[in-house]
Amino acid sequence: MNPKPLVPLAVAINLLAGCLGNTPEFEAVIVAPSDASRAALQSTLAGLLGGYEVTLADDALTRSSLLVLEPGAQNRSSIRPLGGRVVTEPVRFRLVKTGGECVLVDLRDGSRHLLADTTCEPESR
């Protein structure tokens, strides 16, 4: 296989990646939440948290770009911590708008996850 035809493609990909990296990014909130946008958020979070079900308020990420999930109470006494206290750190996520996309950033590792069926606008301070 002749590698020369691949060179223009590689250059185009690098240029595109460079342009995308310069897209302004803003902390954002969800506007006009719908069943579809709530389902997209719920599904994304479940995937990021190993399939655990997450209980969210209907207005999650509509007033603030920060979403903090705290561990829920466990119903099985065999896994309750000593002293009855939950000592697990909350998990934090930030919603950002990049171009026309709503992206959920996992603040544990900086990974980014596109939220389908979701409309967001920059957060007003």
Secondary structure, DSSP 8 states (H G I E B T S, - for coil): --STTHHHHHHHHHHHHHHHHTS-EEEEEE-S--HHHHHHHHHHHHHHTTT------TTTTTS-SEEEE-----S-GGG--GGG------EEEEEEEETTEEEEEETTT--EEE-TT--EEE---
